[in-house]
Amino acid sequence: MNESFEISMMPCGTLTTHSKRIFAEIFRKMGEGFYSVHIKKQRNTRSSRYKYYWSHLMAYAVNEFNRRGIYQVMNEDTGEVYPLTTDELHEMMKHYFNPVITKYKGMKIIKGGSTRKLDDSDFINEYEEKVVQFLVENDVIPLTRDEWNEQRSNRLTSAQIVENLSFQNQNSLN
């Protein structure tokens, strides 16, 4: 069993209702045995241009891809498969949509370029739009930036928005 999911904590230190359901579902699936649990705080984005990208696009996509078992990470030495993380998905998106090509001893090396070097317009109107298109092509339909901002103005956290969309998506497919 290899599970990865996004949860959110309420300010008072309790889990949201959806997060409780996720944990309950995971624990029901677990058979007898020993398990290792790794909890990692997700990055806190301070720059407003990145909030939608990290807190919605990346988090929602990772939830959906991991739930479906696609775009998982494999250790080629052991063959072990790990759930995708937001950082790994971001690296993949940079490689596809912001490639930097360098030459070294006659070889072309392609790596993902830094999105920090893109001005706001290029980041939001070009790079982010390509990421959204990729997600839609993979049946992950995120909220638009305006829809996300409206949800945020209703005092929902980014994690709650992702949880609600994931929950709706899961129920619509069942």
Backbone as CSV, one residue per row, in Angstrom:
resi,resn,N_x,N_y,N_z,CA_x,CA_y,CA_z,C_x,C_y,C_z
1,MET,0.856,-1.177,0.000,0.000,0.000,0.000,0.894,1.230,0.000
2,ASN,0.669,2.117,-0.927,1.418,3.366,-1.031,0.418,4.460,-1.314
3,GLU,0.101,5.280,-0.341,-0.919,6.315,-0.484,-0.310,7.689,-0.269
4,SER,-0.800,8.657,-0.996,-0.431,10.048,-0.790,-1.677,10.875,-1.004
5,PHE,-1.921,11.810,-0.114,-3.106,12.633,-0.226,-2.875,13.939,0.500
6,GLU,-3.654,14.938,0.131,-3.571,16.246,0.761,-4.674,16.342,1.804
7,ILE,-4.345,16.842,2.981,-5.332,17.076,4.022,-5.155,18.498,4.523
8,SER,-6.122,18.966,5.277,-5.941,20.296,5.855,-6.368,20.284,7.310
9,MET,-5.655,21.077,8.069,-5.934,21.229,9.489,-6.704,22.522,9.678
10,MET,-7.646,22.480,10.586,-8.378,23.678,10.966,-7.498,24.466,11.936
11,PRO,-7.743,25.760,12.093,-6.908,26.569,13.001,-6.842,26.024,14.428
12,CYS,-7.897,25.331,14.867,-7.917,24.821,16.236,-7.170,23.495,16.374
13,GLY,-6.534,23.017,15.296,-5.742,21.791,15.364,-6.529,20.524,15.082
14,THR,-7.737,20.644,14.524,-8.511,19.460,14.159,-8.548,19.324,12.647
15,LEU,-8.850,18.130,12.183,-8.938,17.867,10.752,-10.283,18.322,10.211
16,THR,-10.289,18.694,8.934,-11.560,18.993,8.287,-12.345,17.691,8.148
17,THR,-13.642,17.806,7.908,-14.497,16.617,7.761,-13.992,15.740,6.625
18,HIS,-13.637,16.339,5.507,-13.153,15.565,4.366,-11.837,14.855,4.711
19,SER,-10.941,15.530,5.425,-9.674,14.902,5.812,-9.931,13.701,6.713
20,LYS,-10.881,13.806,7.606,-11.239,12.665,8.466,-11.724,11.494,7.632
21,ARG,-12.530,11.792,6.597,-13.028,10.721,5.715,-11.873,10.053,4.974
22,ILE,-10.909,10.858,4.526,-9.753,10.290,3.814,-9.009,9.331,4.728
23,PHE,-8.699,9.780,5.943,-7.993,8.911,6.889,-8.790,7.643,7.173
24,ALA,-10.085,7.771,7.405,-10.913,6.595,7.702,-10.876,5.602,6.545
25,GLU,-10.957,6.098,5.315,-10.924,5.223,4.146,-9.582,4.497,4.041
26,ILE,-8.499,5.219,4.263,-7.162,4.610,4.195,-7.028,3.514,5.254
27,PHE,-7.435,3.827,6.482,-7.296,2.850,7.566,-8.172,1.624,7.338
28,ARG,-9.327,1.787,6.703,-10.181,0.634,6.402,-9.506,-0.296,5.400
29,LYS,-8.753,0.272,4.449,-8.084,-0.524,3.417,-6.873,-1.289,3.952
30,MET,-6.305,-0.806,5.056,-5.059,-1.386,5.557,-5.309,-2.764,6.155
31,GLY,-4.476,-3.682,5.768,-4.525,-5.004,6.372,-3.579,-5.054,7.555
32,GLU,-3.476,-6.230,8.141,-2.563,-6.398,9.268,-1.133,-6.183,8.791
33,GLY,-0.311,-5.589,9.619,1.076,-5.365,9.251,1.622,-4.088,9.858
34,PHE,2.842,-3.773,9.472,3.499,-2.559,9.948,3.460,-1.514,8.837
35,TYR,3.264,-0.286,9.230,3.178,0.793,8.260,4.043,1.955,8.717
36,SER,4.538,2.696,7.746,5.295,3.906,8.023,4.460,5.072,7.507
37,VAL,4.312,6.087,8.328,3.534,7.262,7.951,4.481,8.448,7.898
38,HIS,4.442,9.172,6.790,5.289,10.351,6.606,4.380,11.555,6.415
39,ILE,4.514,12.540,7.271,3.704,13.751,7.147,4.628,14.903,6.788
40,LYS,4.266,15.602,5.722,5.098,16.692,5.235,4.227,17.921,5.050
41,LYS,4.622,19.025,5.652,3.887,20.274,5.472,4.132,20.766,4.051
42,GLN,3.060,21.152,3.391,3.177,21.656,2.037,3.725,23.070,2.068
43,ARG,4.357,23.437,0.983,4.979,24.759,0.905,3.933,25.850,1.099
44,ASN,4.349,26.882,1.775,3.495,28.045,1.987,3.936,29.110,0.992
45,THR,3.095,29.396,0.033,3.480,30.360,-0.996,3.104,31.753,-0.562
46,ARG,4.078,32.624,-0.553,3.830,33.999,-0.139,3.504,34.892,-1.332
47,SER,4.139,34.645,-2.442,3.907,35.472,-3.624,2.518,35.176,-4.182
48,SER,1.741,36.207,-4.417,0.362,36.003,-4.852,0.283,35.325,-6.222
49,ARG,1.272,35.513,-7.064,1.189,34.884,-8.381,1.306,33.366,-8.284
50,TYR,1.934,32.860,-7.229,2.110,31.415,-7.073,1.018,30.743,-6.263
51,LYS,0.225,31.497,-5.536,-0.775,30.879,-4.656,-1.725,29.971,-5.424
52,TYR,-2.301,30.439,-6.488,-3.229,29.628,-7.283,-2.504,28.414,-7.869
53,TYR,-1.317,28.634,-8.386,-0.550,27.557,-9.020,-0.247,26.431,-8.029
54,TRP,0.382,26.773,-6.895,0.781,25.746,-5.928,-0.395,25.219,-5.114
55,SER,-1.213,26.145,-4.606,-2.268,25.753,-3.677,-3.473,25.134,-4.360
56,HIS,-3.635,25.403,-5.641,-4.771,24.807,-6.328,-4.342,23.853,-7.444
57,LEU,-3.673,24.394,-8.468,-3.348,23.538,-9.614,-2.500,22.333,-9.229
58,MET,-1.374,22.566,-8.568,-0.479,21.460,-8.226,-1.103,20.517,-7.186
59,ALA,-1.691,21.089,-6.140,-2.268,20.250,-5.072,-3.427,19.406,-5.598
60,TYR,-4.314,20.007,-6.367,-5.466,19.277,-6.902,-5.015,18.195,-7.883
61,ALA,-4.074,18.533,-8.762,-3.581,17.553,-9.737,-2.925,16.367,-9.040
62,VAL,-2.111,16.625,-8.029,-1.445,15.534,-7.307,-2.487,14.627,-6.648
63,ASN,-3.498,15.226,-6.015,-4.570,14.418,-5.425,-5.207,13.508,-6.465
64,GLU,-5.555,14.091,-7.602,-6.246,13.327,-8.636,-5.340,12.264,-9.274
65,PHE,-4.110,12.644,-9.605,-3.198,11.682,-10.223,-2.892,10.523,-9.276
66,ASN,-2.676,10.823,-8.006,-2.392,9.750,-7.048,-3.618,8.866,-6.828
67,ARG,-4.797,9.455,-6.782,-6.022,8.666,-6.601,-6.208,7.708,-7.773
68,ARG,-5.850,8.158,-8.972,-5.992,7.328,-10.171,-4.786,6.440,-10.435
69,GLY,-3.688,6.696,-9.716,-2.483,5.893,-9.913,-1.737,6.217,-11.197
70,ILE,-1.827,7.474,-11.661,-1.090,7.857,-12.873,0.000,8.868,-12.524
71,TYR,0.993,8.936,-13.382,2.154,9.815,-13.199,2.851,9.560,-11.855
72,GLN,2.893,8.303,-11.456,3.569,7.956,-10.218,5.083,7.948,-10.455
73,VAL,5.850,7.965,-9.382,7.306,8.022,-9.459,7.840,6.623,-9.177
74,MET,8.742,6.148,-10.059,9.290,4.807,-9.860,10.796,4.880,-9.624
75,ASN,11.240,4.170,-8.604,12.663,3.998,-8.355,13.135,2.918,-9.323
76,GLU,13.952,3.297,-10.310,14.367,2.342,-11.338,15.230,1.214,-10.788
77,ASP,15.946,1.459,-9.688,16.786,0.417,-9.098,15.965,-0.677,-8.433
78,THR,14.914,-0.285,-7.725,14.120,-1.259,-6.968,12.785,-1.587,-7.619
79,GLY,12.335,-0.740,-8.532,11.030,-0.936,-9.141,9.887,-0.459,-8.256
80,GLU,10.214,0.053,-7.074,9.184,0.521,-6.152,8.558,1.805,-6.697
81,VAL,7.240,1.895,-6.562,6.497,3.039,-7.064,6.046,3.893,-5.887
82,TYR,6.259,5.188,-6.021,5.893,6.146,-4.976,4.840,7.099,-5.503
83,PRO,3.974,7.583,-4.622,3.006,8.592,-5.058,3.714,9.881,-5.473
84,LEU,3.106,10.582,-6.383,3.603,11.853,-6.894,3.488,12.935,-5.822
85,THR,4.435,13.858,-5.795,4.360,15.010,-4.895,4.199,16.276,-5.736
86,THR,3.816,17.365,-5.084,3.661,18.625,-5.814,4.993,19.089,-6.391
87,ASP,6.083,18.879,-5.662,7.398,19.291,-6.171,7.767,18.504,-7.423
88,GLU,7.495,17.193,-7.425,7.814,16.370,-8.598,6.956,16.758,-9.797
89,LEU,5.685,17.025,-9.554,4.819,17.447,-10.650,5.284,18.790,-11.206
90,HIS,5.668,19.711,-10.329,6.172,21.009,-10.772,7.418,20.828,-11.649
91,GLU,8.327,19.957,-11.240,9.531,19.702,-12.045,9.154,19.153,-13.415
92,MET,8.177,18.257,-13.449,7.719,17.702,-14.720,7.127,18.802,-15.606
93,MET,6.318,19.677,-15.021,5.702,20.766,-15.787,6.769,21.728,-16.313
94,LYS,7.767,22.040,-15.498,8.852,22.931,-15.953,9.594,22.307,-17.129
95,HIS,9.827,21.013,-17.051,10.542,20.316,-18.126,9.747,20.395,-19.431
96,TYR,8.435,20.199,-19.358,7.590,20.241,-20.552,7.345,21.646,-21.070
97,PHE,7.066,22.573,-20.174,6.548,23.870,-20.593,7.495,25.044,-20.393
98,ASN,8.646,24.803,-19.805,9.646,25.861,-19.652,11.045,25.256,-19.788
99,PRO,11.284,24.549,-20.897,12.571,23.860,-21.033,13.732,24.823,-21.282
100,VAL,14.872,24.443,-20.759,16.118,25.164,-21.007,17.074,24.138,-21.608
101,ILE,17.619,24.475,-22.778,18.521,23.555,-23.470,19.935,24.101,-23.370
102,THR,20.830,23.291,-22.856,22.242,23.652,-22.811,23.032,22.591,-23.564
103,LYS,24.177,22.989,-24.048,25.033,22.036,-24.742,26.258,21.780,-23.882
104,TYR,26.621,20.522,-23.802,27.788,20.126,-23.027,28.503,19.020,-23.786
105,LYS,29.720,19.287,-24.218,30.542,18.328,-24.953,29.771,17.659,-26.091
106,GLY,29.070,18.498,-26.871,28.352,17.991,-28.029,26.993,17.381,-27.716
107,MET,26.606,17.335,-26.452,25.294,16.786,-26.087,24.335,17.919,-25.760
108,LYS,23.066,17.701,-26.079,22.034,18.642,-25.661,21.445,18.137,-24.344
109,ILE,21.417,19.012,-23.371,20.834,18.669,-22.071,19.615,19.551,-21.884
110,ILE,18.474,18.906,-21.649,17.228,19.641,-21.465,16.813,19.519,-20.008
111,LYS,16.558,20.651,-19.392,16.060,20.647,-18.018,14.969,21.700,-17.910
112,GLY,14.226,21.630,-16.830,13.175,22.611,-16.607,13.759,23.922,-16.149
113,GLY,13.359,24.998,-16.792,13.836,26.317,-16.415,13.099,26.855,-15.202
114,SER,13.709,27.775,-14.521,13.118,28.368,-13.331,11.889,29.198,-13.708
115,THR,10.776,28.950,-13.039,9.584,29.763,-13.284,9.710,31.122,-12.600
116,ARG,10.622,31.237,-11.651,10.826,32.528,-10.987,11.377,33.577,-11.945
117,LYS,12.040,33.114,-12.998,12.618,34.047,-13.967,11.583,34.559,-14.967
118,LEU,10.399,33.959,-14.979,9.337,34.426,-15.871,8.665,35.639,-15.246
119,ASP,8.366,36.647,-16.072,7.623,37.776,-15.499,6.184,37.315,-15.241
120,ASP,5.443,38.109,-14.485,4.091,37.711,-14.078,3.210,37.346,-15.274
121,SER,3.259,38.160,-16.310,2.430,37.915,-17.482,2.779,36.578,-18.144
122,ASP,4.072,36.313,-18.348,4.483,35.052,-18.965,4.131,33.859,-18.078
123,PHE,4.308,34.016,-16.766,3.996,32.916,-15.858,2.506,32.604,-15.884
124,ILE,1.664,33.611,-15.713,0.220,33.397,-15.593,-0.426,33.115,-16.945
125,ASN,-0.093,33.910,-17.953,-0.792,33.813,-19.237,-0.239,32.741,-20.170
126,GLU,0.977,32.314,-19.955,1.534,31.298,-20.851,1.818,29.986,-20.112
127,TYR,2.746,30.026,-19.183,3.146,28.805,-18.487,1.962,28.155,-17.758
128,GLU,1.286,28.942,-16.931,0.171,28.405,-16.145,-0.944,27.896,-17.051
129,GLU,-1.205,28.587,-18.151,-2.248,28.145,-19.084,-1.886,26.800,-19.721
130,LYS,-0.605,26.587,-20.024,-0.178,25.300,-20.574,-0.369,24.186,-19.540
131,VAL,-0.099,24.504,-18.279,-0.300,23.521,-17.202,-1.788,23.182,-17.087
132,VAL,-2.642,24.200,-17.114,-4.088,23.968,-17.042,-4.535,23.098,-18.213
133,GLN,-4.044,23.372,-19.408,-4.398,22.580,-20.584,-3.974,21.125,-20.396
134,PHE,-2.765,20.896,-19.879,-2.286,19.545,-19.601,-3.225,18.835,-18.624
135,LEU,-3.629,19.535,-17.563,-4.519,18.933,-16.571,-5.860,18.573,-17.199
136,VAL,-6.429,19.490,-17.966,-7.725,19.232,-18.605,-7.622,18.034,-19.544
137,GLU,-6.520,17.940,-20.292,-6.318,16.792,-21.180,-6.239,15.479,-20.404
138,ASN,-5.923,15.569,-19.115,-5.861,14.392,-18.248,-7.093,14.290,-17.337
139,ASP,-8.177,14.938,-17.746,-9.461,14.904,-17.033,-9.378,15.405,-15.600
140,VAL,-8.489,16.354,-15.360,-8.424,17.067,-14.081,-8.864,18.488,-14.402
141,ILE,-10.069,18.822,-13.987,-10.647,20.111,-14.345,-10.560,21.042,-13.137
142,PRO,-9.533,21.898,-13.121,-9.379,22.797,-11.974,-10.330,23.986,-12.070
143,LEU,-10.483,24.660,-10.953,-11.209,25.925,-10.961,-10.377,26.945,-11.722
144,THR,-11.039,27.917,-12.323,-10.297,29.014,-12.917,-9.723,29.861,-11.777
145,ARG,-8.815,30.723,-12.118,-8.233,31.622,-11.103,-9.334,32.454,-10.435
146,ASP,-10.304,32.937,-11.231,-11.405,33.733,-10.669,-12.295,32.890,-9.763
147,GLU,-12.621,31.663,-10.192,-13.445,30.780,-9.353,-12.731,30.466,-8.041
148,TRP,-11.427,30.213,-8.134,-10.639,29.919,-6.948,-10.625,31.117,-5.999
149,ASN,-10.430,32.315,-6.559,-10.447,33.527,-5.735,-11.807,33.723,-5.066
150,GLU,-12.882,33.411,-5.783,-14.224,33.526,-5.193,-14.380,32.553,-4.024
151,GLN,-13.901,31.327,-4.199,-13.958,30.336,-3.103,-13.145,30.822,-1.909
152,ARG,-11.989,31.392,-2.184,-11.136,31.912,-1.106,-11.825,33.073,-0.389
153,SER,-12.571,33.896,-1.139,-13.271,35.019,-0.501,-14.417,34.529,0.382
154,ASN,-14.841,33.283,0.174,-15.857,32.655,1.029,-15.231,31.996,2.255
155,ARG,-13.991,32.386,2.548,-13.251,31.928,3.730,-12.877,30.446,3.708
156,LEU,-12.799,29.844,2.513,-12.305,28.486,2.399,-10.795,28.535,2.212
157,THR,-10.090,27.622,2.865,-8.655,27.534,2.639,-8.417,26.844,1.298
158,SER,-7.212,26.985,0.789,-6.865,26.311,-0.467,-7.007,24.805,-0.326
159,ALA,-6.580,24.267,0.813,-6.687,22.818,1.043,-8.146,22.375,1.075
160,GLN,-9.023,23.173,1.663,-10.445,22.822,1.689,-11.032,22.824,0.280
161,ILE,-10.608,23.772,-0.535,-11.083,23.830,-1.919,-10.657,22.571,-2.672
162,VAL,-9.388,22.185,-2.521,-8.885,20.972,-3.170,-9.648,19.765,-2.666
163,GLU,-9.835,19.673,-1.359,-10.567,18.539,-0.782,-11.980,18.465,-1.337
164,ASN,-12.675,19.597,-1.384,-14.052,19.605,-1.883,-14.113,19.156,-3.343
165,LEU,-13.212,19.667,-4.183,-13.194,19.265,-5.594,-12.871,17.785,-5.744
166,SER,-11.881,17.300,-4.995,-11.507,15.893,-5.068,-12.661,15.011,-4.631
167,PHE,-13.338,15.428,-3.547,-14.473,14.662,-3.040,-15.604,14.638,-4.077
168,GLN,-15.900,15.792,-4.680,-16.944,15.850,-5.716,-16.562,14.988,-6.913
169,ASN,-15.314,15.055,-7.317,-14.823,14.277,-8.441,-14.943,12.788,-8.173
170,GLN,-14.546,12.376,-6.979,-14.588,10.963,-6.610,-16.035,10.482,-6.593
171,ASN,-16.938,11.270,-6.054,-18.346,10.861,-5.992,-19.011,10.842,-7.358
172,SER,-18.592,11.737,-8.252,-19.202,11.760,-9.584,-18.755,10.556,-10.412
173,LEU,-17.586,9.992,-10.090,-17.090,8.837,-10.836,-17.615,7.525,-10.270
174,ASN,-18.148,7.549,-9.044,-18.676,6.316,-8.411,-20.098,6.038,-8.810
